[in-house]
Amino acid sequence: MPRKDKADRRTISIHCSKCRTLLYKYRKGGRGGLVKCIVSRISEDFTNGDLHCQSCGQQFARSMNLPGQPAQKIIQGKVYTKGMARK
C-alpha cells in the first residue's frame, strides 16, 4: 500500500490569469486539480483577503465552509498554477 509522505505535499504558486499577479503560495496535497483552497494551507497570501486580485480587481474565488474549516472555492479559468505535477 502506498504511503503518503512529505513528497506528496508541495507548495504551488497561484497566479491571476488576467494580469499574471501572484496571489497565493499554497501547500497542496494530492495529485488532482486545484478546485478549492483550504485557508489553513495558504502559506503566503499576497491579496487583501477579499478574494479579488490586488492588481486588476478580478474575483478569483468564493468563500465556503467545509466541515470544521473555512475554504475558498476557486472560480474556473480565473487562476493558473505553477509547481503542480502534470499528468
PyMOL Python script that loads the backbone (N, CA, C, O; Angstrom):
from pymol import cmd

cmd.read_pdbstr("""\
ATOM      1  N   MET A   1       0.837  -1.169   0.000  1.00  0.00           N
ATOM      2  CA  MET A   1       0.000   0.000   0.000  1.00  0.00           C
ATOM      3  C   MET A   1       0.891   1.245   0.000  1.00  0.00           C
ATOM      4  O   MET A   1       1.799   1.345   0.825  1.00  0.00           O
ATOM      5  N   PRO A   2       0.647   2.205  -0.919  1.00  0.00           N
ATOM      6  CA  PRO A   2       1.479   3.403  -0.943  1.00  0.00           C
ATOM      7  C   PRO A   2       1.201   4.278   0.273  1.00  0.00           C
ATOM      8  O   PRO A   2       0.060   4.396   0.721  1.00  0.00           O
ATOM      9  N   ARG A   3       2.227   4.871   0.784  1.00  0.00           N
ATOM     10  CA  ARG A   3       2.056   5.730   1.942  1.00  0.00           C
ATOM     11  C   ARG A   3       2.226   7.188   1.532  1.00  0.00           C
ATOM     12  O   ARG A   3       2.943   7.504   0.583  1.00  0.00           O
ATOM     13  N   LYS A   4       1.562   8.051   2.255  1.00  0.00           N
ATOM     14  CA  LYS A   4       1.675   9.483   1.996  1.00  0.00           C
ATOM     15  C   LYS A   4       2.821  10.026   2.835  1.00  0.00           C
ATOM     16  O   LYS A   4       2.906   9.766   4.035  1.00  0.00           O
ATOM     17  N   ASP A   5       3.677  10.765   2.206  1.00  0.00           N
ATOM     18  CA  ASP A   5       4.767  11.377   2.944  1.00  0.00           C
ATOM     19  C   ASP A   5       4.876  12.837   2.526  1.00  0.00           C
ATOM     20  O   ASP A   5       3.979  13.361   1.866  1.00  0.00           O
ATOM     21  N   LYS A   6       5.965  13.496   2.903  1.00  0.00           N
ATOM     22  CA  LYS A   6       6.119  14.915   2.621  1.00  0.00           C
ATOM     23  C   LYS A   6       6.240  15.216   1.137  1.00  0.00           C
ATOM     24  O   LYS A   6       5.958  16.338   0.715  1.00  0.00           O
ATOM     25  N   ALA A   7       6.651  14.244   0.339  1.00  0.00           N
ATOM     26  CA  ALA A   7       6.765  14.470  -1.097  1.00  0.00           C
ATOM     27  C   ALA A   7       5.397  14.635  -1.743  1.00  0.00           C
ATOM     28  O   ALA A   7       5.295  15.191  -2.836  1.00  0.00           O
ATOM     29  N   ASP A   8       4.344  14.159  -1.081  1.00  0.00           N
ATOM     30  CA  ASP A   8       3.003  14.267  -1.623  1.00  0.00           C
ATOM     31  C   ASP A   8       2.394  15.648  -1.375  1.00  0.00           C
ATOM     32  O   ASP A   8       1.354  15.968  -1.952  1.00  0.00           O
ATOM     33  N   ARG A   9       3.010  16.458  -0.543  1.00  0.00           N
ATOM     34  CA  ARG A   9       2.516  17.807  -0.271  1.00  0.00           C
ATOM     35  C   ARG A   9       3.564  18.801  -0.761  1.00  0.00           C
ATOM     36  O   ARG A   9       4.678  18.846  -0.238  1.00  0.00           O
ATOM     37  N   ARG A  10       3.208  19.585  -1.750  1.00  0.00           N
ATOM     38  CA  ARG A  10       4.161  20.528  -2.331  1.00  0.00           C
ATOM     39  C   ARG A  10       3.574  21.940  -2.303  1.00  0.00           C
ATOM     40  O   ARG A  10       2.357  22.112  -2.237  1.00  0.00           O
ATOM     41  N   THR A  11       4.427  22.923  -2.354  1.00  0.00           N
ATOM     42  CA  THR A  11       3.990  24.306  -2.386  1.00  0.00           C
ATOM     43  C   THR A  11       3.875  24.741  -3.838  1.00  0.00           C
ATOM     44  O   THR A  11       4.822  24.619  -4.615  1.00  0.00           O
ATOM     45  N   ILE A  12       2.695  25.254  -4.193  1.00  0.00           N
ATOM     46  CA  ILE A  12       2.470  25.741  -5.547  1.00  0.00           C
ATOM     47  C   ILE A  12       2.205  27.236  -5.494  1.00  0.00           C
ATOM     48  O   ILE A  12       1.837  27.776  -4.451  1.00  0.00           O
ATOM     49  N   SER A  13       2.396  27.897  -6.624  1.00  0.00           N
ATOM     50  CA  SER A  13       2.090  29.316  -6.756  1.00  0.00           C
ATOM     51  C   SER A  13       0.780  29.450  -7.511  1.00  0.00           C
ATOM     52  O   SER A  13       0.581  28.788  -8.529  1.00  0.00           O
ATOM     53  N   ILE A  14      -0.114  30.297  -7.024  1.00  0.00           N
ATOM     54  CA  ILE A  14      -1.394  30.551  -7.669  1.00  0.00           C
ATOM     55  C   ILE A  14      -1.366  31.984  -8.178  1.00  0.00           C
ATOM     56  O   ILE A  14      -1.153  32.921  -7.409  1.00  0.00           O
ATOM     57  N   HIS A  15      -1.586  32.150  -9.502  1.00  0.00           N
ATOM     58  CA  HIS A  15      -1.498  33.449 -10.161  1.00  0.00           C
ATOM     59  C   HIS A  15      -2.837  33.829 -10.779  1.00  0.00           C
ATOM     60  O   HIS A  15      -3.635  32.956 -11.119  1.00  0.00           O
ATOM     61  N   CYS A  16      -3.087  35.123 -10.925  1.00  0.00           N
ATOM     62  CA  CYS A  16      -4.263  35.639 -11.628  1.00  0.00           C
ATOM     63  C   CYS A  16      -4.074  35.384 -13.122  1.00  0.00           C
ATOM     64  O   CYS A  16      -3.006  35.667 -13.665  1.00  0.00           O
ATOM     65  N   SER A  17      -5.096  34.855 -13.788  1.00  0.00           N
ATOM     66  CA  SER A  17      -4.959  34.559 -15.212  1.00  0.00           C
ATOM     67  C   SER A  17      -5.093  35.807 -16.077  1.00  0.00           C
ATOM     68  O   SER A  17      -4.683  35.794 -17.237  1.00  0.00           O
ATOM     69  N   LYS A  18      -5.653  36.873 -15.543  1.00  0.00           N
ATOM     70  CA  LYS A  18      -5.841  38.096 -16.327  1.00  0.00           C
ATOM     71  C   LYS A  18      -4.576  38.953 -16.367  1.00  0.00           C
ATOM     72  O   LYS A  18      -4.170  39.413 -17.434  1.00  0.00           O
ATOM     73  N   CYS A  19      -3.951  39.167 -15.202  1.00  0.00           N
ATOM     74  CA  CYS A  19      -2.788  40.061 -15.150  1.00  0.00           C
ATOM     75  C   CYS A  19      -1.514  39.358 -14.688  1.00  0.00           C
ATOM     76  O   CYS A  19      -0.464  39.996 -14.601  1.00  0.00           O
ATOM     77  N   ARG A  20      -1.581  38.055 -14.389  1.00  0.00           N
ATOM     78  CA  ARG A  20      -0.438  37.228 -14.011  1.00  0.00           C
ATOM     79  C   ARG A  20       0.201  37.614 -12.668  1.00  0.00           C
ATOM     80  O   ARG A  20       1.373  37.319 -12.437  1.00  0.00           O
ATOM     81  N   THR A  21      -0.545  38.255 -11.802  1.00  0.00           N
ATOM     82  CA  THR A  21      -0.049  38.631 -10.481  1.00  0.00           C
ATOM     83  C   THR A  21      -0.079  37.423  -9.546  1.00  0.00           C
ATOM     84  O   THR A  21      -1.021  36.631  -9.581  1.00  0.00           O
ATOM     85  N   LEU A  22       0.951  37.282  -8.712  1.00  0.00           N
ATOM     86  CA  LEU A  22       1.000  36.207  -7.723  1.00  0.00           C
ATOM     87  C   LEU A  22      -0.030  36.478  -6.629  1.00  0.00           C
ATOM     88  O   LEU A  22      -0.025  37.541  -6.008  1.00  0.00           O
ATOM     89  N   LEU A  23      -0.916  35.502  -6.400  1.00  0.00           N
ATOM     90  CA  LEU A  23      -1.968  35.643  -5.395  1.00  0.00           C
ATOM     91  C   LEU A  23      -1.636  34.898  -4.110  1.00  0.00           C
ATOM     92  O   LEU A  23      -1.725  35.466  -3.022  1.00  0.00           O
ATOM     93  N   TYR A  24      -1.248  33.615  -4.231  1.00  0.00           N
ATOM     94  CA  TYR A  24      -1.009  32.766  -3.070  1.00  0.00           C
ATOM     95  C   TYR A  24       0.199  31.887  -3.292  1.00  0.00           C
ATOM     96  O   TYR A  24       0.571  31.584  -4.426  1.00  0.00           O
ATOM     97  N   LYS A  25       0.807  31.480  -2.188  1.00  0.00           N
ATOM     98  CA  LYS A  25       1.657  30.293  -2.112  1.00  0.00           C
ATOM     99  C   LYS A  25       0.846  29.315  -1.275  1.00  0.00           C
ATOM    100  O   LYS A  25       0.457  29.633  -0.151  1.00  0.00           O
ATOM    101  N   TYR A  26       0.586  28.119  -1.819  1.00  0.00           N
ATOM    102  CA  TYR A  26      -0.362  27.182  -1.220  1.00  0.00           C
ATOM    103  C   TYR A  26       0.256  25.803  -1.106  1.00  0.00           C
ATOM    104  O   TYR A  26       0.869  25.315  -2.055  1.00  0.00           O
ATOM    105  N   ARG A  27       0.099  25.163   0.062  1.00  0.00           N
ATOM    106  CA  ARG A  27       0.600  23.804   0.281  1.00  0.00           C
ATOM    107  C   ARG A  27      -0.465  22.814  -0.169  1.00  0.00           C
ATOM    108  O   ARG A  27      -1.403  22.518   0.571  1.00  0.00           O
ATOM    109  N   LYS A  28      -0.315  22.311  -1.370  1.00  0.00           N
ATOM    110  CA  LYS A  28      -1.308  21.417  -1.956  1.00  0.00           C
ATOM    111  C   LYS A  28      -0.963  19.974  -1.648  1.00  0.00           C
ATOM    112  O   LYS A  28       0.205  19.585  -1.691  1.00  0.00           O
ATOM    113  N   GLY A  29      -1.970  19.185  -1.340  1.00  0.00           N
ATOM    114  CA  GLY A  29      -1.806  17.754  -1.141  1.00  0.00           C
ATOM    115  C   GLY A  29      -2.519  17.008  -2.247  1.00  0.00           C
ATOM    116  O   GLY A  29      -3.567  17.453  -2.715  1.00  0.00           O
ATOM    117  N   GLY A  30      -1.981  15.898  -2.667  1.00  0.00           N
ATOM    118  CA  GLY A  30      -2.631  15.091  -3.697  1.00  0.00           C
ATOM    119  C   GLY A  30      -2.237  15.489  -5.105  1.00  0.00           C
ATOM    120  O   GLY A  30      -1.496  16.450  -5.318  1.00  0.00           O
ATOM    121  N   ARG A  31      -2.756  14.718  -6.075  1.00  0.00           N
ATOM    122  CA  ARG A  31      -2.362  14.915  -7.463  1.00  0.00           C
ATOM    123  C   ARG A  31      -3.439  15.587  -8.309  1.00  0.00           C
ATOM    124  O   ARG A  31      -3.186  15.907  -9.470  1.00  0.00           O
ATOM    125  N   GLY A  32      -4.616  15.807  -7.766  1.00  0.00           N
ATOM    126  CA  GLY A  32      -5.729  16.353  -8.534  1.00  0.00           C
ATOM    127  C   GLY A  32      -5.567  17.830  -8.843  1.00  0.00           C
ATOM    128  O   GLY A  32      -4.621  18.478  -8.397  1.00  0.00           O
ATOM    129  N   GLY A  33      -6.501  18.339  -9.606  1.00  0.00           N
ATOM    130  CA  GLY A  33      -6.502  19.751  -9.956  1.00  0.00           C
ATOM    131  C   GLY A  33      -6.876  20.621  -8.764  1.00  0.00           C
ATOM    132  O   GLY A  33      -7.337  20.125  -7.736  1.00  0.00           O
ATOM    133  N   LEU A  34      -6.673  21.915  -8.917  1.00  0.00           N
ATOM    134  CA  LEU A  34      -6.972  22.862  -7.847  1.00  0.00           C
ATOM    135  C   LEU A  34      -8.432  23.284  -7.962  1.00  0.00           C
ATOM    136  O   LEU A  34      -8.797  24.008  -8.888  1.00  0.00           O
ATOM    137  N   VAL A  35      -9.260  22.840  -7.037  1.00  0.00           N
ATOM    138  CA  VAL A  35     -10.682  23.167  -7.033  1.00  0.00           C
ATOM    139  C   VAL A  35     -10.992  24.125  -5.895  1.00  0.00           C
ATOM    140  O   VAL A  35     -11.745  25.084  -6.069  1.00  0.00           O
ATOM    141  N   LYS A  36     -10.410  23.863  -4.726  1.00  0.00           N
ATOM    142  CA  LYS A  36     -10.618  24.732  -3.574  1.00  0.00           C
ATOM    143  C   LYS A  36      -9.332  24.844  -2.772  1.00  0.00           C
ATOM    144  O   LYS A  36      -8.486  23.951  -2.799  1.00  0.00           O
ATOM    145  N   CYS A  37      -9.200  25.948  -2.063  1.00  0.00           N
ATOM    146  CA  CYS A  37      -8.051  26.185  -1.195  1.00  0.00           C
ATOM    147  C   CYS A  37      -8.541  26.191   0.244  1.00  0.00           C
ATOM    148  O   CYS A  37      -9.447  26.947   0.595  1.00  0.00           O
ATOM    149  N   ILE A  38      -7.947  25.358   1.066  1.00  0.00           N
ATOM    150  CA  ILE A  38      -8.233  25.370   2.495  1.00  0.00           C
ATOM    151  C   ILE A  38      -7.382  26.483   3.106  1.00  0.00           C
ATOM    152  O   ILE A  38      -6.168  26.528   2.903  1.00  0.00           O
ATOM    153  N   VAL A  39      -8.020  27.368   3.846  1.00  0.00           N
ATOM    154  CA  VAL A  39      -7.371  28.591   4.317  1.00  0.00           C
ATOM    155  C   VAL A  39      -6.145  28.291   5.169  1.00  0.00           C
ATOM    156  O   VAL A  39      -5.161  29.028   5.097  1.00  0.00           O
ATOM    157  N   SER A  40      -6.173  27.239   5.966  1.00  0.00           N
ATOM    158  CA  SER A  40      -5.033  26.928   6.836  1.00  0.00           C
ATOM    159  C   SER A  40      -3.814  26.450   6.054  1.00  0.00           C
ATOM    160  O   SER A  40      -2.710  26.447   6.597  1.00  0.00           O
ATOM    161  N   ARG A  41      -3.981  26.047   4.797  1.00  0.00           N
ATOM    162  CA  ARG A  41      -2.856  25.593   3.980  1.00  0.00           C
ATOM    163  C   ARG A  41      -2.213  26.707   3.161  1.00  0.00           C
ATOM    164  O   ARG A  41      -1.205  26.465   2.497  1.00  0.00           O
ATOM    165  N   ILE A  42      -2.759  27.911   3.186  1.00  0.00           N
ATOM    166  CA  ILE A  42      -2.162  29.030   2.460  1.00  0.00           C
ATOM    167  C   ILE A  42      -0.942  29.487   3.246  1.00  0.00           C
ATOM    168  O   ILE A  42      -1.065  29.954   4.378  1.00  0.00           O
ATOM    169  N   SER A  43       0.253  29.350   2.634  1.00  0.00           N
ATOM    170  CA  SER A  43       1.471  29.705   3.361  1.00  0.00           C
ATOM    171  C   SER A  43       1.800  31.190   3.225  1.00  0.00           C
ATOM    172  O   SER A  43       2.311  31.792   4.170  1.00  0.00           O
ATOM    173  N   GLU A  44       1.519  31.792   2.069  1.00  0.00           N
ATOM    174  CA  GLU A  44       1.722  33.232   1.882  1.00  0.00           C
ATOM    175  C   GLU A  44       0.534  33.779   1.113  1.00  0.00           C
ATOM    176  O   GLU A  44       0.148  33.228   0.082  1.00  0.00           O
ATOM    177  N   ASP A  45      -0.049  34.866   1.611  1.00  0.00           N
ATOM    178  CA  ASP A  45      -1.206  35.489   0.980  1.00  0.00           C
ATOM    179  C   ASP A  45      -0.806  36.880   0.500  1.00  0.00           C
ATOM    180  O   ASP A  45      -0.452  37.738   1.309  1.00  0.00           O
ATOM    181  N   PHE A  46      -0.861  37.108  -0.815  1.00  0.00           N
ATOM    182  CA  PHE A  46      -0.485  38.394  -1.388  1.00  0.00           C
ATOM    183  C   PHE A  46      -1.706  39.231  -1.761  1.00  0.00           C
ATOM    184  O   PHE A  46      -1.564  40.269  -2.407  1.00  0.00           O
ATOM    185  N   THR A  47      -2.908  38.792  -1.362  1.00  0.00           N
ATOM    186  CA  THR A  47      -4.130  39.538  -1.643  1.00  0.00           C
ATOM    187  C   THR A  47      -4.513  40.350  -0.415  1.00  0.00           C
ATOM    188  O   THR A  47      -3.851  40.286   0.621  1.00  0.00           O
ATOM    189  N   ASN A  48      -5.587  41.111  -0.546  1.00  0.00           N
ATOM    190  CA  ASN A  48      -6.088  41.885   0.582  1.00  0.00           C
ATOM    191  C   ASN A  48      -7.055  41.082   1.439  1.00  0.00           C
ATOM    192  O   ASN A  48      -7.618  41.612   2.397  1.00  0.00           O
ATOM    193  N   GLY A  49      -7.252  39.819   1.108  1.00  0.00           N
ATOM    194  CA  GLY A  49      -8.158  38.974   1.865  1.00  0.00           C
ATOM    195  C   GLY A  49      -9.594  39.030   1.391  1.00  0.00           C
ATOM    196  O   GLY A  49     -10.462  38.416   2.012  1.00  0.00           O
ATOM    197  N   ASP A  50      -9.881  39.753   0.300  1.00  0.00           N
ATOM    198  CA  ASP A  50     -11.256  39.890  -0.183  1.00  0.00           C
ATOM    199  C   ASP A  50     -11.548  39.019  -1.403  1.00  0.00           C
ATOM    200  O   ASP A  50     -12.583  39.188  -2.047  1.00  0.00           O
ATOM    201  N   LEU A  51     -10.641  38.082  -1.729  1.00  0.00           N
ATOM    202  CA  LEU A  51     -10.783  37.134  -2.841  1.00  0.00           C
ATOM    203  C   LEU A  51     -10.835  37.818  -4.205  1.00  0.00           C
ATOM    204  O   LEU A  51     -11.418  37.290  -5.152  1.00  0.00           O
ATOM    205  N   HIS A  52     -10.225  38.988  -4.294  1.00  0.00           N
ATOM    206  CA  HIS A  52     -10.063  39.699  -5.552  1.00  0.00           C
ATOM    207  C   HIS A  52      -8.571  39.935  -5.782  1.00  0.00           C
ATOM    208  O   HIS A  52      -7.806  40.091  -4.830  1.00  0.00           O
ATOM    209  N   CYS A  53      -8.164  39.961  -7.051  1.00  0.00           N
ATOM    210  CA  CYS A  53      -6.774  40.260  -7.388  1.00  0.00           C
ATOM    211  C   CYS A  53      -6.469  41.699  -6.992  1.00  0.00           C
ATOM    212  O   CYS A  53      -7.281  42.594  -7.228  1.00  0.00           O
ATOM    213  N   GLN A  54      -5.304  41.927  -6.393  1.00  0.00           N
ATOM    214  CA  GLN A  54      -4.963  43.269  -5.944  1.00  0.00           C
ATOM    215  C   GLN A  54      -4.575  44.184  -7.097  1.00  0.00           C
ATOM    216  O   GLN A  54      -4.591  45.404  -6.931  1.00  0.00           O
ATOM    217  N   SER A  55      -4.225  43.633  -8.271  1.00  0.00           N
ATOM    218  CA  SER A  55      -3.829  44.466  -9.406  1.00  0.00           C
ATOM    219  C   SER A  55      -5.005  44.833 -10.301  1.00  0.00           C
ATOM    220  O   SER A  55      -5.229  46.011 -10.579  1.00  0.00           O
ATOM    221  N   CYS A  56      -5.765  43.823 -10.756  1.00  0.00           N
ATOM    222  CA  CYS A  56      -6.833  44.084 -11.729  1.00  0.00           C
ATOM    223  C   CYS A  56      -8.228  44.055 -11.117  1.00  0.00           C
ATOM    224  O   CYS A  56      -9.184  44.467 -11.775  1.00  0.00           O
ATOM    225  N   GLY A  57      -8.376  43.589  -9.896  1.00  0.00           N
ATOM    226  CA  GLY A  57      -9.671  43.589  -9.229  1.00  0.00           C
ATOM    227  C   GLY A  57     -10.580  42.424  -9.573  1.00  0.00           C
ATOM    228  O   GLY A  57     -11.728  42.393  -9.132  1.00  0.00           O
ATOM    229  N   GLN A  58     -10.094  41.463 -10.352  1.00  0.00           N
ATOM    230  CA  GLN A  58     -10.915  40.319 -10.754  1.00  0.00           C
ATOM    231  C   GLN A  58     -11.148  39.376  -9.568  1.00  0.00           C
ATOM    232  O   GLN A  58     -10.211  39.055  -8.837  1.00  0.00           O
ATOM    233  N   GLN A  59     -12.392  38.934  -9.379  1.00  0.00           N
ATOM    234  CA  GLN A  59     -12.689  37.961  -8.328  1.00  0.00           C
ATOM    235  C   GLN A  59     -12.235  36.593  -8.805  1.00  0.00           C
ATOM    236  O   GLN A  59     -12.583  36.172  -9.909  1.00  0.00           O
ATOM    237  N   PHE A  60     -11.451  35.887  -7.972  1.00  0.00           N
ATOM    238  CA  PHE A  60     -10.916  34.589  -8.376  1.00  0.00           C
ATOM    239  C   PHE A  60     -11.441  33.436  -7.530  1.00  0.00           C
ATOM    240  O   PHE A  60     -11.203  32.278  -7.873  1.00  0.00           O
ATOM    241  N   ALA A  61     -12.151  33.714  -6.430  1.00  0.00           N
ATOM    242  CA  ALA A  61     -12.650  32.647  -5.555  1.00  0.00           C
ATOM    243  C   ALA A  61     -13.866  33.135  -4.778  1.00  0.00           C
ATOM    244  O   ALA A  61     -14.146  34.331  -4.696  1.00  0.00           O
ATOM    245  N   ARG A  62     -14.583  32.155  -4.205  1.00  0.00           N
ATOM    246  CA  ARG A  62     -15.726  32.438  -3.339  1.00  0.00           C
ATOM    247  C   ARG A  62     -15.502  31.741  -1.997  1.00  0.00           C
ATOM    248  O   ARG A  62     -14.899  30.669  -1.940  1.00  0.00           O
ATOM    249  N   SER A  63     -15.984  32.350  -0.930  1.00  0.00           N
ATOM    250  CA  SER A  63     -15.851  31.752   0.402  1.00  0.00           C
ATOM    251  C   SER A  63     -16.826  30.601   0.561  1.00  0.00           C
ATOM    252  O   SER A  63     -17.954  30.653   0.072  1.00  0.00           O
ATOM    253  N   MET A  64     -16.379  29.562   1.248  1.00  0.00           N
ATOM    254  CA  MET A  64     -17.236  28.424   1.575  1.00  0.00           C
ATOM    255  C   MET A  64     -16.737  27.813   2.869  1.00  0.00           C
ATOM    256  O   MET A  64     -15.628  28.109   3.314  1.00  0.00           O
ATOM    257  N   ASN A  65     -17.547  26.964   3.473  1.00  0.00           N
ATOM    258  CA  ASN A  65     -17.162  26.278   4.701  1.00  0.00           C
ATOM    259  C   ASN A  65     -17.207  24.786   4.482  1.00  0.00           C
ATOM    260  O   ASN A  65     -18.256  24.227   4.163  1.00  0.00           O
ATOM    261  N   LEU A  66     -16.071  24.142   4.653  1.00  0.00           N
ATOM    262  CA  LEU A  66     -16.019  22.692   4.721  1.00  0.00           C
ATOM    263  C   LEU A  66     -16.298  22.318   6.169  1.00  0.00           C
ATOM    264  O   LEU A  66     -16.197  23.181   7.042  1.00  0.00           O
ATOM    265  N   PRO A  67     -16.640  21.085   6.456  1.00  0.00           N
ATOM    266  CA  PRO A  67     -16.896  20.719   7.857  1.00  0.00           C
ATOM    267  C   PRO A  67     -15.689  21.012   8.760  1.00  0.00           C
ATOM    268  O   PRO A  67     -14.665  20.332   8.687  1.00  0.00           O
ATOM    269  N   GLY A  68     -15.828  22.017   9.594  1.00  0.00           N
ATOM    270  CA  GLY A  68     -14.800  22.331  10.570  1.00  0.00           C
ATOM    271  C   GLY A  68     -13.701  23.271  10.116  1.00  0.00           C
ATOM    272  O   GLY A  68     -12.831  23.613  10.917  1.00  0.00           O
ATOM    273  N   GLN A  69     -13.706  23.708   8.847  1.00  0.00           N
ATOM    274  CA  GLN A  69     -12.627  24.588   8.392  1.00  0.00           C
ATOM    275  C   GLN A  69     -13.091  25.465   7.232  1.00  0.00           C
ATOM    276  O   GLN A  69     -13.817  24.997   6.355  1.00  0.00           O
ATOM    277  N   PRO A  70     -12.681  26.730   7.219  1.00  0.00           N
ATOM    278  CA  PRO A  70     -13.039  27.607   6.102  1.00  0.00           C
ATOM    279  C   PRO A  70     -12.205  27.278   4.868  1.00  0.00           C
ATOM    280  O   PRO A  70     -11.068  26.818   4.976  1.00  0.00           O
ATOM    281  N   ALA A  71     -12.785  27.520   3.696  1.00  0.00           N
ATOM    282  CA  ALA A  71     -12.097  27.236   2.439  1.00  0.00           C
ATOM    283  C   ALA A  71     -12.505  28.280   1.410  1.00  0.00           C
ATOM    284  O   ALA A  71     -13.403  29.089   1.644  1.00  0.00           O
ATOM    285  N   GLN A  72     -11.826  28.247   0.264  1.00  0.00           N
ATOM    286  CA  GLN A  72     -12.132  29.143  -0.843  1.00  0.00           C
ATOM    287  C   GLN A  72     -12.332  28.315  -2.093  1.00  0.00           C
ATOM    288  O   GLN A  72     -11.443  27.557  -2.482  1.00  0.00           O
ATOM    289  N   LYS A  73     -13.483  28.448  -2.730  1.00  0.00           N
ATOM    290  CA  LYS A  73     -13.801  27.734  -3.962  1.00  0.00           C
ATOM    291  C   LYS A  73     -13.250  28.552  -5.113  1.00  0.00           C
ATOM    292  O   LYS A  73     -13.654  29.698  -5.310  1.00  0.00           O
ATOM    293  N   ILE A  74     -12.325  27.971  -5.880  1.00  0.00           N
ATOM    294  CA  ILE A  74     -11.683  28.664  -6.991  1.00  0.00           C
ATOM    295  C   ILE A  74     -12.653  28.732  -8.171  1.00  0.00           C
ATOM    296  O   ILE A  74     -13.280  27.729  -8.514  1.00  0.00           O
ATOM    297  N   ILE A  75     -12.781  29.903  -8.791  1.00  0.00           N
ATOM    298  CA  ILE A  75     -13.607  30.067  -9.981  1.00  0.00           C
ATOM    299  C   ILE A  75     -12.782  29.601 -11.174  1.00  0.00           C
ATOM    300  O   ILE A  75     -11.674  30.087 -11.402  1.00  0.00           O
ATOM    301  N   GLN A  76     -13.330  28.659 -11.929  1.00  0.00           N
ATOM    302  CA  GLN A  76     -12.603  28.036 -13.033  1.00  0.00           C
ATOM    303  C   GLN A  76     -12.204  29.078 -14.081  1.00  0.00           C
ATOM    304  O   GLN A  76     -13.022  29.892 -14.507  1.00  0.00           O
ATOM    305  N   GLY A  77     -10.931  29.037 -14.486  1.00  0.00           N
ATOM    306  CA  GLY A  77     -10.414  29.932 -15.508  1.00  0.00           C
ATOM    307  C   GLY A  77      -9.889  31.255 -14.999  1.00  0.00           C
ATOM    308  O   GLY A  77      -9.322  32.022 -15.778  1.00  0.00           O
ATOM    309  N   LYS A  78     -10.055  31.552 -13.726  1.00  0.00           N
ATOM    310  CA  LYS A  78      -9.612  32.833 -13.176  1.00  0.00           C
ATOM    311  C   LYS A  78      -8.187  32.789 -12.649  1.00  0.00           C
ATOM    312  O   LYS A  78      -7.567  33.839 -12.476  1.00  0.00           O
ATOM    313  N   VAL A  79      -7.647  31.592 -12.387  1.00  0.00           N
ATOM    314  CA  VAL A  79      -6.280  31.455 -11.891  1.00  0.00           C
ATOM    315  C   VAL A  79      -5.551  30.381 -12.686  1.00  0.00           C
ATOM    316  O   VAL A  79      -6.169  29.526 -13.321  1.00  0.00           O
ATOM    317  N   TYR A  80      -4.226  30.443 -12.636  1.00  0.00           N
ATOM    318  CA  TYR A  80      -3.396  29.340 -13.121  1.00  0.00           C
ATOM    319  C   TYR A  80      -2.337  29.073 -12.069  1.00  0.00           C
ATOM    320  O   TYR A  80      -2.034  29.929 -11.239  1.00  0.00           O
ATOM    321  N   THR A  81      -1.777  27.869 -12.118  1.00  0.00           N
ATOM    322  CA  THR A  81      -0.840  27.447 -11.088  1.00  0.00           C
ATOM    323  C   THR A  81       0.520  27.144 -11.687  1.00  0.00           C
ATOM    324  O   THR A  81       0.639  26.803 -12.863  1.00  0.00           O
ATOM    325  N   LYS A  82       1.541  27.274 -10.856  1.00  0.00           N
ATOM    326  CA  LYS A  82       2.899  26.857 -11.196  1.00  0.00           C
ATOM    327  C   LYS A  82       3.384  25.953 -10.077  1.00  0.00           C
ATOM    328  O   LYS A  82       3.159  26.228  -8.899  1.00  0.00           O
ATOM    329  N   GLY A  83       4.049  24.876 -10.456  1.00  0.00           N
ATOM    330  CA  GLY A  83       4.609  23.967  -9.477  1.00  0.00           C
ATOM    331  C   GLY A  83       3.828  22.691  -9.292  1.00  0.00           C
ATOM    332  O   GLY A  83       4.212  21.849  -8.480  1.00  0.00           O
ATOM    333  N   MET A  84       2.734  22.520 -10.026  1.00  0.00           N
ATOM    334  CA  MET A  84       1.947  21.286  -9.923  1.00  0.00           C
ATOM    335  C   MET A  84       2.503  20.238 -10.870  1.00  0.00           C
ATOM    336  O   MET A  84       3.019  20.565 -11.939  1.00  0.00           O
ATOM    337  N   ALA A  85       2.395  18.980 -10.474  1.00  0.00           N
ATOM    338  CA  ALA A  85       2.830  17.877 -11.331  1.00  0.00           C
ATOM    339  C   ALA A  85       1.834  17.707 -12.474  1.00  0.00           C
ATOM    340  O   ALA A  85       0.624  17.751 -12.255  1.00  0.00           O
ATOM    341  N   ARG A  86       2.327  17.515 -13.670  1.00  0.00           N
ATOM    342  CA  ARG A  86       1.471  17.305 -14.839  1.00  0.00           C
ATOM    343  C   ARG A  86       1.280  15.824 -15.064  1.00  0.00           C
ATOM    344  O   ARG A  86       2.154  15.020 -14.740  1.00  0.00           O
ATOM    345  N   LYS A  87       0.153  15.466 -15.611  1.00  0.00           N
ATOM    346  CA  LYS A  87      -0.126  14.049 -15.889  1.00  0.00           C
ATOM    347  C   LYS A  87       0.543  13.611 -17.164  1.00  0.00           C
ATOM    348  O   LYS A  87       0.421  12.451 -17.558  1.00  0.00           O
TER     349      LYS A  87
END
""", "prot")
cmd.dss("prot")
cmd.show_as("cartoon", "prot")
cmd.util.cbc("prot")
cmd.orient("prot")
